[in-house]
Amino acid sequence: MAKNSKERKLDAKLIQVYEKHGLDMFVDVCAEMLNIRDPHDWEKKKKVNGEVCECVIRVMTEDYLRRRGIKGSVFHSLVLKNLSNPKSDFRTELDFTLLTPYFCVTAECKSFVGQITVTGDCVLQRDNLTADVGRQTKVHVNALRPYLEKYALPNKGVVTPPLFPVCFLYSNGTLQDKRGGQQRSAIPILTIGNLFRYYDVLTGKCSREVYDVKAASKAFQAMADSRVLHIQHANYVGY
């Protein structure tokens, strides 16, 4: 969902911490925010946690790209249409998308607290709270892949341009992943502790340029900034 003014201010303040004091201080401040409790307004607290979670993966990713000298673009709240059916009212929103010349990563971001269990393709559960990240990820991948194919470079010998879906979990609780190896590989659970290692693996195995990042980034940023698309998405999901 597009940010409101309070969310934009929170984003700006957190990014300012990063720019002035560096990544370690930024991560510490975000962790302190996650630990703040607001028993009188739990819905507000959940929204704040979610916004902090999405800010963390964006800032950490941009820091990684800068430190490694990798060309790439990061997008937040990217709303996609159904390219195969232009008349469809379908809209879906991606929490986080990273596009480099070599691969694309899309993440569903979750900020659950407490004891978290992962089952199935990628179902997160804490007490009576459940999030079927696997189901949502399939929707996102099916919507995103036609856009990536549109901006794939020709004659690169790559049948399917690399797209890696993940779940980014920002939590102060415990995690028990009960899934098998195949399901874990299909949708890995990433945290601040293993995000950079995951990117290292991708940059190590994806060395061929397959995306026109300049053209794709221009189009993706326009979609991420589109107020019309965000309103259409809100109407589609019934916000």
C-alpha positions in Angstrom: 0.0 0.0 0.0 1.2 3.5 -0.8 2.7 5.3 2.3 0.7 7.9 4.1 2.4 11.1 5.4 3.2 9.6 8.8 4.8 6.5 7.2 6.9 8.7 4.8 8.1 10.8 7.8 9.1 7.6 9.6 10.9 6.3 6.5 12.8 9.6 6.2 13.8 9.7 9.9 15.2 6.1 9.7 17.0 6.8 6.5 18.5 9.9 8.1 19.9 7.7 10.9 21.5 5.5 8.3 23.0 8.4 6.3 24.4 10.2 9.4 25.5 7.2 11.6 25.8 4.2 9.3 24.2 0.8 8.9 25.0 -0.6 12.4 23.3 2.3 14.2 20.4 2.2 11.7 19.8 -1.5 12.5 20.1 -0.9 16.3 17.5 1.9 16.1 15.1 -0.2 14.1 15.5 -3.1 16.6 14.6 -0.7 19.4 11.5 0.4 17.5 10.5 -3.3 17.1 10.7 -3.8 20.9 8.5 -0.9 21.7 5.0 -2.1 22.9 1.8 -0.2 22.5 -0.9 -2.3 24.2 -3.5 0.4 23.6 -3.2 0.5 19.8 -2.0 -2.8 18.5 -3.2 -2.1 15.0 -1.0 1.0 14.9 1.9 -1.0 16.3 1.6 -3.6 13.6 1.6 -1.0 10.8 4.7 0.6 12.3 6.5 -2.8 12.6 5.6 -3.5 9.0 6.9 -0.2 7.8 10.2 -0.6 9.7 10.6 -4.1 8.3 10.2 -2.9 4.7 12.6 0.0 5.4 15.2 -2.3 6.8 15.4 -4.6 3.7 15.5 -1.6 1.4 18.3 0.2 3.3 20.3 -2.9 3.8 20.0 -3.8 0.1 21.0 -0.4 -1.1 23.9 -0.5 1.3 25.0 -3.9 -0.1 24.8 -2.6 -3.7 26.9 0.4 -2.9 29.5 -1.5 -0.9 29.8 -4.2 -3.6 29.7 -1.7 -6.5 26.7 -3.5 -8.1 24.4 -1.7 -10.4 20.8 -2.2 -9.4 17.5 -0.6 -8.4 15.2 -1.2 -5.3 11.5 -0.6 -5.4 8.9 -0.4 -2.7 5.2 -1.0 -3.1 5.3 -1.9 -6.8 1.8 -2.3 -8.1 1.4 -4.7 -11.1 -1.4 -5.3 -13.6 -2.1 -8.5 -15.4 -0.2 -8.0 -18.6 -1.8 -10.9 -20.4 -5.3 -9.5 -19.8 -5.2 -5.6 -20.0 -8.9 -5.4 -19.3 -8.6 -7.2 -16.0 -9.1 -5.3 -12.7 -6.4 -7.4 -11.1 -3.7 -5.5 -9.2 -1.1 -6.9 -6.9 1.5 -5.1 -4.7 5.0 -6.2 -4.1 6.5 -5.1 -0.8 10.1 -5.2 -2.1 11.8 -5.7 -5.4 15.5 -5.7 -6.3 16.5 -5.6 -9.9 20.1 -6.0 -11.1 21.4 -6.7 -14.6 21.8 -10.3 -13.5 18.8 -11.3 -11.4 15.6 -10.0 -9.7 14.5 -10.6 -6.1 11.0 -10.0 -4.8 10.2 -10.2 -1.1 7.1 -10.5 1.0 7.9 -8.7 4.2 6.7 -9.8 7.6 7.3 -8.4 11.1 5.8 -11.1 13.3 6.9 -11.2 16.9 6.9 -14.1 19.3 7.4 -17.8 18.4 7.0 -18.3 14.7 6.5 -21.6 12.9 6.9 -22.0 9.1 5.1 -24.9 7.3 3.8 -25.8 3.9 5.2 -23.9 0.9 5.7 -20.9 3.3 3.0 -20.4 5.9 4.0 -18.3 8.9 2.1 -18.9 12.1 2.3 -17.3 15.5 -0.5 -18.3 18.0 -3.7 -17.6 16.1 -2.1 -15.3 13.5 -1.3 -16.9 10.1 0.2 -15.5 6.9 0.3 -17.7 3.7 3.4 -16.2 2.2 3.6 -19.1 -0.3 0.2 -18.4 -1.8 0.9 -14.6 -2.0 4.3 -15.2 -3.5 2.9 -17.3 -6.4 0.5 -14.5 -7.2 3.5 -12.0 -7.2 5.8 -14.2 -9.3 3.1 -14.9 -11.9 2.4 -11.1 -12.2 6.0 -10.0 -12.2 7.5 -12.5 -14.6 5.9 -11.1 -17.8 7.3 -7.7 -16.9 10.8 -9.2 -16.5 10.5 -11.0 -19.8 9.5 -7.7 -21.4 12.8 -6.2 -20.2 15.0 -9.2 -20.8 18.0 -8.7 -23.1 17.7 -10.6 -26.3 20.1 -13.4 -27.4 21.5 -14.1 -24.0 20.7 -17.8 -24.1 18.6 -17.6 -20.9 15.2 -19.3 -21.3 13.8 -18.0 -18.0 15.3 -14.8 -16.7 16.4 -15.3 -13.0 13.7 -14.3 -10.5 14.0 -15.3 -6.8 11.1 -14.9 -4.4 11.9 -14.7 -0.7 10.2 -13.9 2.6 12.0 -11.2 4.6 11.2 -11.7 8.3 12.0 -8.9 10.7 11.3 -10.2 14.2 12.5 -10.3 17.8 11.0 -13.7 18.3 12.1 -17.3 17.5 11.8 -19.1 14.2 11.2 -22.8 13.6 11.2 -23.7 9.9 9.5 -27.1 9.6 9.6 -27.2 5.8 11.6 -29.6 3.7 14.7 -28.6 1.7 12.9 -28.0 -1.6 10.3 -25.7 0.0 13.0 -23.8 1.9 15.0 -23.3 -1.4 11.9 -22.2 -3.3 11.0 -19.4 -0.8 13.9 -18.8 1.6 13.2 -17.0 4.9 15.7 -14.1 5.1 16.6 -12.0 8.1 19.1 -9.2 8.8 21.5 -12.0 9.8 21.5 -13.8 6.4 20.4 -11.2 3.9 23.9 -10.3 2.7 25.0 -13.9 2.5 22.0 -14.7 0.3 22.9 -11.8 -2.0 26.5 -13.1 -2.1 25.2 -16.5 -3.3 23.1 -14.9 -6.0 25.9 -12.6 -7.3 28.2 -15.6 -7.3 26.0 -17.8 -9.5 24.2 -15.2 -11.7 27.0 -13.5 -13.6 25.4 -13.0 -17.0 23.6 -9.7 -17.8 20.0 -10.6 -18.7 18.0 -7.5 -17.9 17.8 -4.0 -19.4 17.9 -2.4 -16.0 17.8 1.2 -17.2 14.6 0.7 -19.2 13.0 -1.6 -16.5 13.9 0.7 -13.7 12.3 3.7 -15.4 9.0 1.7 -15.9 9.1 0.1 -12.4 9.6 3.4 -10.7 6.7 5.0 -12.5 4.5 2.1 -11.4 5.7 2.4 -7.8 5.0 6.1 -7.8 1.7 5.9 -9.5 -1.1 7.1 -7.2 -3.7 5.7 -9.7 -2.3 2.2 -9.5 -2.3 2.3 -5.7 -5.9 3.4 -5.7 -6.8 0.7 -8.1 -5.0 -1.9 -6.0 -6.8 -0.7 -2.9 -10.2 -1.0 -4.7 -9.3 -4.4 -5.9 -8.4 -5.9 -2.5 -11.2 -4.0 -0.8 -9.1 -1.6 1.5 
